[in-house]
Amino acid sequence: MPAPTTVELLWGTQQRPKRGPKPALSLEGIVAEAIALADAEGLANLSMQRLAERLGFTKMSLYRYVPGKEQLTALMVDAAMGDPPDVIAAHENSNEEPWRAGLRRWAETIFERYSAHPWSISLTIGARAVGPNEMGWMNAALTALDGTGLTGPERLDTIVLLNGHIRSLVQQVTTGDRQETAQQIAGQFAEMMAAAGDRFPLVSAAFAEEAAATGAPPANEGPGDALSFGIDRILDGLGVLIADRRRP
């Protein structure tokens, strides 16, 4: 029997043997252990050999379930992303328009997923097979935008725009060391501004104003404010476009 393709594994369409002993492992268990390994030690330390050792099996035994690392990482991404949020119900406790509340919930939730599994960002670049969970995230965002008057390409570009904002923030500060990294950034900026703030007066003034407003050193709060600020500005721009499309 030929090895299953990435698409077949992601979508569960591969042919399965009808006879034989009960499998000692499961594909779901293998993927879950691979995610745990990548979360703990980073994607660079993930290998079929290392994964097999953690599972207590040989590397060759894993190939009965997944042909190689390319297929494994595709399964990892889809499993790590999980189900998308309910964008329809997002406006129930919100004063925002349904489309706006739905996209906000979508963006904030995907930020949490990427932050929990920052290695997934490097695996979601370029041409690749997409699994049912990732497709569900796309469908959820399109659902939030349904009825806004935006064209299909514009709605797809909206997903790219929001997703790009989220990914850039996660790449700067990941979940595990977010507070420590934010403190390092604050300390470095304070040192640089003390040494050369007069050469860059606008930069110095902007950070001084932020510190005065928050009562804390610059960047001490991590990406939270930047996350909300970026989402708000993107949604503001969409709101103008949507209002224009709805105008008779």
C-alpha positions in Angstrom: 0.0 0.0 0.0 1.5 3.4 -1.0 2.3 5.9 1.7 -0.5 8.4 2.4 -0.1 11.9 1.1 -0.2 15.0 3.3 -3.7 15.8 2.1 -4.9 12.3 2.8 -3.5 12.4 6.3 -4.9 15.9 7.1 -8.4 15.0 5.8 -8.5 11.4 6.8 -9.1 10.1 3.3 -6.2 7.6 3.1 -7.0 3.9 2.7 -6.7 2.0 5.9 -5.9 -1.7 6.2 -9.0 -3.7 6.9 -7.2 -6.6 8.5 -4.3 -7.0 10.8 -3.4 -6.5 14.5 -4.6 -3.5 16.4 -2.2 -0.6 16.0 0.0 0.0 19.0 0.0 3.8 18.4 -2.5 6.3 17.0 -1.9 9.1 14.6 -3.6 11.5 17.1 -1.3 10.4 19.9 1.8 10.8 17.8 0.8 14.3 16.7 0.0 15.3 20.3 3.4 14.1 21.5 5.1 15.9 18.7 3.3 19.2 19.6 4.3 18.7 23.3 7.9 18.3 22.2 7.9 21.3 19.9 6.2 23.4 22.7 8.8 22.4 25.2 12.0 22.4 23.2 11.3 24.1 19.9 10.8 22.9 16.4 14.6 22.5 15.8 14.7 19.7 18.3 11.9 17.8 16.7 12.9 14.7 14.8 11.3 11.4 14.0 14.0 9.7 16.1 13.5 12.0 19.1 9.7 11.6 18.8 10.0 7.8 18.7 12.2 7.8 21.8 9.6 9.9 23.7 6.9 7.5 22.6 8.9 4.4 23.5 9.0 3.0 20.0 11.4 2.8 17.1 11.6 5.4 14.4 10.7 2.9 11.8 7.5 2.1 13.7 6.4 5.7 13.3 6.6 5.5 9.6 3.7 3.1 9.6 1.5 6.1 10.6 3.2 9.1 9.1 5.6 8.9 6.2 8.0 11.7 7.3 8.5 15.0 9.1 6.8 17.0 6.3 3.5 15.2 6.9 4.0 15.2 10.7 4.4 19.0 10.9 1.4 19.6 8.7 -0.7 17.5 11.1 0.9 19.4 14.1 -0.1 22.8 12.7 -3.7 21.8 12.1 -4.1 20.1 15.5 -2.4 23.0 17.3 -4.8 25.5 15.7 -7.8 23.6 16.9 -11.4 24.8 16.3 -12.1 28.5 15.5 -14.2 30.6 17.8 -17.9 31.1 17.4 -17.9 34.4 15.5 -21.7 34.6 15.3 -22.1 34.6 19.1 -19.2 37.1 19.6 -21.5 40.1 19.4 -23.9 38.9 22.1 -22.1 40.7 24.9 -20.7 43.5 22.7 -21.8 46.9 21.5 -20.0 46.4 18.2 -21.5 45.5 14.9 -21.7 41.7 14.5 -19.0 41.6 11.8 -16.6 43.7 13.9 -17.2 41.7 17.1 -16.7 38.4 15.2 -13.4 39.5 13.6 -12.2 40.8 17.0 -12.9 37.4 18.6 -11.3 35.7 15.7 -8.1 37.8 15.9 -7.8 37.6 19.7 -8.3 33.8 19.7 -5.8 33.1 16.9 -3.3 35.3 18.8 -3.7 32.9 21.8 -3.2 29.8 19.6 -0.1 31.2 17.8 1.3 32.3 21.2 0.8 28.8 22.7 2.5 27.3 19.7 4.9 29.9 18.2 6.7 27.3 16.1 3.5 27.0 14.0 4.2 30.3 12.4 7.3 29.1 10.5 5.3 26.1 9.3 2.5 28.2 7.7 4.5 30.0 5.0 4.4 29.3 1.3 2.5 26.7 -0.7 1.4 23.8 1.5 -1.6 21.6 2.2 -4.2 23.0 4.6 -6.1 20.9 7.0 -9.8 21.0 8.2 -9.0 23.1 11.3 -7.2 25.8 9.3 -9.9 25.8 6.7 -12.4 26.2 9.5 -10.5 29.4 10.7 -10.8 30.8 7.2 -14.5 29.9 7.0 -15.1 31.5 10.4 -13.6 34.9 9.3 -15.5 34.8 6.1 -18.7 34.1 8.1 -18.1 37.2 10.2 -17.8 39.2 7.0 -20.8 37.7 5.3 -23.3 40.4 4.4 -20.9 43.3 4.7 -20.9 44.0 1.0 -17.2 43.2 0.6 -16.2 41.1 -2.4 -14.7 37.7 -2.0 -11.1 38.9 -2.7 -11.6 41.7 -0.2 -12.7 39.3 2.5 -9.7 37.1 1.8 -7.4 40.0 2.0 -9.0 41.0 5.3 -7.9 37.6 6.7 -4.4 38.1 5.4 -4.2 41.6 7.0 -5.5 40.5 10.4 -3.4 37.4 10.4 -0.3 39.3 9.5 -0.7 41.7 12.4 -1.2 38.8 14.8 1.8 36.8 13.5 4.1 39.8 13.7 3.4 40.3 17.4 3.7 36.7 18.3 7.1 36.6 16.5 8.3 39.5 18.6 7.3 38.1 22.0 6.2 34.5 22.6 4.0 33.2 25.4 6.7 31.4 27.4 9.0 34.4 27.9 6.6 37.3 27.2 7.0 39.2 30.4 10.8 38.6 30.6 11.2 39.8 26.9 9.1 42.9 27.5 11.2 43.8 30.5 14.3 43.3 28.5 13.0 45.5 25.7 12.1 48.2 28.3 15.5 48.1 29.8 17.3 48.2 26.5 15.3 51.2 25.3 15.8 53.0 28.6 19.5 52.5 28.2 19.6 53.6 24.6 17.5 56.7 25.2 19.7 57.7 28.1 22.7 57.4 25.9 21.4 58.9 22.6 17.9 60.2 23.3 18.8 63.7 22.2 19.7 62.4 18.7 16.2 60.9 18.3 13.9 63.3 20.1 10.7 62.1 18.6 11.4 58.5 19.6 12.4 59.6 23.1 9.3 61.7 23.5 7.0 59.0 22.3 8.3 56.4 24.8 8.3 59.0 27.5 4.7 59.8 26.8 3.8 56.1 26.9 5.6 55.7 30.3 3.7 58.7 31.7 0.4 57.4 30.4 0.8 53.8 31.8 2.9 54.6 34.8 5.3 51.9 33.7 8.5 51.7 31.6 8.0 51.4 27.9 6.9 48.0 26.6 6.4 46.7 30.1 2.9 45.5 29.2 4.0 43.3 26.4 2.1 43.1 23.1 -1.4 43.5 24.6 -1.8 47.2 23.7 -0.3 46.8 20.3 -2.6 43.8 19.6 -5.8 45.7 20.4 -4.6 48.9 18.8 -3.8 47.1 15.6 -7.0 45.2 15.5 -9.0 48.4 16.2 -7.3 50.3 13.4 -7.8 47.5 10.9 -11.4 47.2 11.8 -11.8 51.0 11.6 -10.6 51.0 8.1 -12.8 48.1 7.2 -15.7 49.9 8.7 -15.2 52.8 6.4 -15.1 50.5 3.4 -18.2 48.6 4.5 -20.1 51.8 5.1 -19.2 52.9 1.6 -20.4 49.7 0.1 -23.7 49.8 2.0 -24.4 53.4 0.9 -27.1 53.5 -1.8 
